[in-house]
């Protein structure tokens, strides 16, 4: 194995490559439709442009909170802005959280992923980020403390460090030379609080880069590097609330106290804790863009997309233009959406199938007169699940996909001895009947799991935790007994994945009544199960 390969592997252990805006894992994520969300995009890009000419005496907004309830298009806006800034050369870094990814639903890889990008987008900072990772003041002197003290920020607990290395796939050009020192400083970095990480790997390297370029002031704000936009999407999909608040506090301190020369755009649902944290940290350089207060503009955008998409559907199905759909049907879909783009997206994915006219008729007929924002979306999710051959097994499948971050299509086949019901495809990203069975199954939107977890919303389709494990256990035991003796024969599951599944069942043994076949089988599992391996 070459030196560059080893470096890439070690760097990849701490980097969530799938969180970067142009990662192959994000190729199917939504973007804004042309002429959609123009007012919001224009405002954000104005602030980006203002960064280039602002003075410290009259600063423009430096932290933007793009807030909105489920399905209001936050991620699509962030992705579109990221792509535009990337093309313009103003994107410093991005991090897109995802509740379904173990690499992207916590803060462990947040700063390393941003630091890796900054090292690439701001070349003057690269050597200083490298020196920090090596524990050096420069490329020669091993005396630099990479964790200087920083002014206090709101008290938040430190994130729990990872206990094992993650099996992270190699990606092109990940090696940026950050591992030439004897000690693995980056391994120590991920154990520090986020404020210290940001200071060591981003703030200080930018200051050193500015000084080396002979700028008059020691303050990093005296020089605005061309790539000066940091995008953080889906903060609420970071599962630990304390980590969410620590991210906000650390980024706020970086800008306010350390003059980090970035415009930071954070998007999330208006969760109570997040909203309270932003309120406590409010300052003149903070701006909130509330998508929930812009529903009228959203309705126009949704109607525009509906007309354009129905035009394409008519062409694909040889339906005479103007005859379908009726304007009343489009108006009903706009009312159902209530400013939530996710409703429009799921409805169109459902309609854009073999029988578009029948499906649209069913959706319109099932429209409810209710003020609850999720009610119409619930109708779509219920309709999708009830069209499956076995709705209960379909729900179990979705819960398993959500429960295990490594779950792939082929795992579904092993558990249930059949392929994923194609009726579920509208709920996923880039799902095709002949897609690679080794591909991950990713939900199109987090609202799918919100629906499944709430018995008041999913109603008769709801499957509780006890039922979930009771239903999946026979499939698990069958799979376990067939593969545990052949773990080294390139099976579908790695040892660590089987251990994760095994530990999960041990943690819920109290769910099973003592004396049942399920309780006896679960108790037996530890006896023949392989011990947790040490990853090389």
Order of alpha helices (4+ residues) and beta strands (2+ residues): alpha-alpha-beta-alpha-beta-alpha-alpha-alpha-alpha-alpha-beta-alpha-beta-alpha-beta-alpha-alpha-alpha-alpha-alpha-alpha-alpha-alpha-alpha-alpha-alpha-alpha
